[in-house]
Amino acid sequence: MKLKALLYKELLQWYHNNGVINSFTSLNSKFGNVTVELNSSSLDIHNNSLPVKLEEEQSSDDLNAVRTLDDLKKLIISHCDCPLKNTAKNIVFSDGNPQANIMFIGEAPGEIEDKTGKPFKGEAGKLLDKMLNAIQLNRENAYLTNIIFWRPPGNRKPTEEEISKCLPFVKKHINLINPKILVLVGATAASAILNIKTGITQIRGKWKNIETKGIKNIKSIAIFHPAFLLRQPSRKREAWEDLKKIKIEIDTYT
């Protein structure tokens, strides 16, 4: 099934590159347990631009020496200069399965996350759990973290300075998990990792290849943050299209 799905995708890529895909009016193809309507907006086609290089900044010897998640968490607590650590109750490091093939990176902790020390635990977290369940994922077969490890006061958007202080540790986090698929949940995570300023509505649902130190290639996609979907439920249909693309990748490559 995986080989067949891969052949389908390569064939459809060729159709798309040569303008043939526009000749299809209605065609359904099953990949695993997901049925996807093939059209130019929902087709699971990889971005053909150059891979995004997720280079680690000039890191301290301590960060370079980190080999485990426990050591990384300890180093973040002791060495990360993000000022948010002075106002938050807890560090929010991660949740889920460190051996998972898929990693989700969100924006920043909220009030419930600050209390529990776990990401995606408020109302947005409940919606994310439903989104994961829809494609046979959960916190036992996926790994969750954030761009920021501490709650910004009043749940405000993190500043560029706060993001820059945490980003070297986030990149190390990605390398330690070594996922096959990286899902960037919301505009802040997508902007920080992909190093772009494009809005989430323009980049969501488009695959990017990310090259990191020690890892040849990670498939990455940006999706709407569940908090955004709670404010704008009309965008849930687009979110579902993105989830179906993720499911295809899971069934094909993991």
N, C-alpha and C positions, 0 to 999 in steps of 0.2 A: 504493500500500500504506500509506504514512504517513497519508494522508487517511482511508482506510478505518479504520485502527487508531484514529485520533483520534475518529472518529464513534462507533466501538464504545465507547470509553472514556466519552465524554460521555453516551451512552445508558445505560450501566451506572451512571454516577454518578447519573443521574436515578432509575433503578430503586432504587439504594441509599438515596437521600434519601427516597424515598416508600415504602420498605418492601417493594418488589416483589421485591428480590433474594432474599429468604428463600423465595420460592415455587419457586426453582430447586432441583432435586435433583441433577441432573448435567448439566453442559453444558461443552463444550470449545470454546475459541476460539483460533485461531492468530494470533499477532502476530509477524510476521517469522519467525524461526527457533525461537521458543519457544512451547510449548503450555502453557497455564495452566488449571488446573481452577478454575472460578469458584465460589467460596463466600465467605461473609462474612469468613473469616479470611485468605484469600490474595488477595482481590480487590484490584486495583491502583487504589485510590481515594485521592485526595488529601485531606489533612487540611483541614477547612473552617475552622479557626481563623484568626485574623489572621496575616499574615506575620510572621516573625521578622525584626526589624530588626538587621542586623549593623553597628551604628554604630562607626566608628573613634573611639577615645578622643582626648582632646586630645593630638595628636601633636606632636612636635618639628618645627621647620621642615625639618630634615634628612629626616625620614620623609615629610613631605608632598611633598618635592621628588623622591623616588625615582620613577623611571620605568621601570627595568629590573630584571630578576631579579639580575643581577650587582651592581648598586648596592645592592639590598636585602640581599643576602648580606654584602657588605662592611659595611653599616651595622649589621647584626645582630652581626657579629664585634666591631665597635668600640664600639657604643652600647648593646646589650642588657645589662641589669644582672642577668640570671639567674645566680645563684651556681654553677650546674652547669658553666658554662664553665671554672671553675677546677679541676675534677676530671676532666673528660672529655678524651679524646685529640683528638677532631676534632669540628667542627661537622657535623651531619647536616642538610643543607638540603633536598635533593629528589632525585628520580630520575624518569625518564620524559620525556614529550614536553610542553614548555611550551605547544604549540599545541593540545593535546588539549581535547576538549569535556567531559571528565569528570575530576574531581580527587578524590583520596582523601587524607583526613587521618587519620593514626593518633595514637598516644599519645606515645611517647618512644622514642628509640633504645635498643637493647640492646648487648650486648658486640660482636657481629659488626658491627653498624651503626657503632658507635664506632670500630672499626678501619678500616672501608671508607669511612666518610663518606657512605654511602647508606642510605636508609630501607628497612625490610622486607627484610633480607638474611639473617636467621637462619632457624631452623626455621619460625617463624611467617611469615616472608617467602616461604618455599618453598610453604607452604600458600596464601598469598594469591595467588601466581602461578598456582597450579592453579585457584583460584576465578575469577581473571580470565580464564584460558584457557577456562573452561567457558562464558563468555558472549562469546567472541571479543574479549577485551581482553588487553593485555600492556603492557609498559613502553615500547612504541613508540607506542601510541595512547591511553595514559592518563598522568596526572601524579600523583606520590606525594610526600607530605611528612608532617610530624608537628606536633602542637601544641607540643612541646618540641624544641629544636634540639640538645640535648646529653643524654648518657646520665646518668640518675640512678644514684648508686652502688648496686651490688648489684641493679640493675634494679628498684629499688623504684618505687612509684607516685609521680609528681611531686606536689609540694605545691601548694596554692592560690597561694602566693606565687610559686613558679616558673612556674606557668601564667600568672599575671597579668603577669609580666615579659615573657613571650614573646608574649602574645596580640595586642598592637597590631601586631607584625610579621607575625603569622599572618594577621590581617585584611587587612593591606596585600598579603600574598602572594596571598590569594584575589582581591583586586581586580585585581592584575596578571595573573593567569592568566585571570580572567574566564570561568570554566567555565559550561556550561549545566546540568551536574549535579554536585553536591557530595556525596560519600559520606563520612560520618563513621564511622570504623572504631573501634568500642569506646566504652565509657562515658565515658572522659576527654575524648575529642574531642567527643562529642555534648554533654556537659555544658558544656564551655567555649564552644562555638560557639552552641548554642541557649540558653545561660544558664538551665539547668534542673538540678534535682537528681534527677529521675526516673531509676530504674534502667534499664539497657540492655534488659532483658527486656520492659519496658513500652513503650519507645519505638521499638524496632527495627522495621524494615519499614513505618514510617508516613512518608508524604511530608510535608515541610514546605516552604513557600515562604519564601525568605530574600531580604530586600531589603538591598542594600548601596550604599554611596556610588558613584554613577556606573553602577550596574547595577540595572535595574528588578527583576529576579526571577531567582533561582537555585533550581532544584529540589533539595532536599536530603533524604537518607535516612540513617538510622543502621543499622549492621549490627554483628554480633558481631565482635570482634577475633579474628583467626586464632589468637592465643595462647590465648584463652579456649576456642576450639574444640578445640585440642590437649589442653586439660585436661578438657573436657567434650564428647567426640565425639558424644554423643547429640543435641547441639543442631545438628548439621550439616544436618539436614533443614530446620530453620527458616532456617538460613543460605541454603540453596538456594532457598527460597521468596523470600527477599529479593533474591537475585541475579537471579531471573527477573523480578522487578519492575523492577530496574535495566535489564535487557536490553530490556524493553518500552519504557522511556523512551528508551533509546538509539535504538532502531529508529523511534520515533515523532517525536522532537524533534531528533535530531542528524543 
